Amino acid sequence: MAECRARILVGDDDEGLRELLVRYLSDNGYEASGVADGLSMKRHLAARPVDLILLDVMLPGEDGLSLARGLGDCGPPIIMLSARGEEVDRIVGLEVGAADYLPKPFSHR
């Protein structure tokens, strides 16, 4: 019987953080992969759907808020990650469709 693991996509331009999150998620039973920008995220989603996206607000090119808005209600749940932790940033993230908003730095646990 094939193992069914939830697929998580980490979209963050900080290579160290992206690799840390992918490794942590993989070590804890998830099928995790990472992308560094919006175009790579769109390509990944077109080729392989995911169950959850961890998405940095300040991606190069198309930002995370625009990407989240573009996925709309039909996309997978999104948890926004951002160095911008002000209340208004969190509200905007939630208004564009994110399920939650975590300010950086955050505990990996």
N, C-alpha and C positions, 0 to 999 in steps of 0.2 A: 504494500500500500504506500503510495507516495505521500510524503510529508507536505502539509499545507502550511506555509509560513506567510504571515502578513508581509506585504511589500511596502517599504517606506522609501521615499525619495527625499534626499537632503539637498536643498538648493541654497548654497552659500558660497560666496566668492573667497572666503577665508579658507584656504586650502587645509591648514592645520585643524581648524574646528570641524570642517566638513569631514575630513578623514577620521578624526576622533569620534564623531557621532556615528559615522558609518560602521566603524570598527565596534563601538560600544553596542550599537543595535544588532549587528551581526552576531556578536558574542552572546547576546541575550535572546537569540532565537528568531530574529527577524531577517528577512531578505532585504538588505539595505544597499542602496547605491547613491552616488552623489553626482551633482552637476554644479558648474561654476557660474552659469548665467542663464538668462531666460530662454535664449534660442536652444541651448542644450536641453533645458527642461522640456520645452515643447517637443523636441525630437524624441526624447526619452519616452514621454507620455504617449506619443503617436505609435511608438514601437512596442511599448510594454506598459500597460495600465498599472497603477499603484493603488494601495489602500489608504495611504496617508502621505501628505507632503509636509515636511518641515522647511519653511521658506523664509529666507532672509529678506527683509524689506528693501535693503539697499543693494540689490544686485546690479552689476553693470549692464548697460543696455536697457532693456525693459525691466523696470523695478518690480519688486515682489507684490506691491499693492495692485499694480496694473495686471500682473499675471493672475493674481487671485480673482480679480474682478472678471477677467476673461474666461476663467474656468467656470464661474457662476455656480449655480445650484447643482448642476449635473456632474461636476468634478468631484474628486475625492476630498475628504476633509483636509483642511489646511491649518497648521499651527504656524503662526508668524513668529519669526525670530528677529530681534532688532536691538541695536545699540541705543536706539531712541526709545527711552522708557517712559516718556511723559504720558499722562493720562489721555491727552488728545490723540497721540499716536496709537495708543491701544484702541481707542474708540474708532478711529478711522480703519484700523486693521479689521476690527470686528464688523464694521459696516460694509466692507467690501466682500465679506463672506467667510472670513477666517473663523474657525471654531474656537481658537484661543490665541493668545499673544504673549510671548515670553520675552522680557527684556534681557539683553546680554549684559554682563555675564550671568549664566545660570548654572545650577548644579546639573551634571549629567544624570543624576539619579532622579 
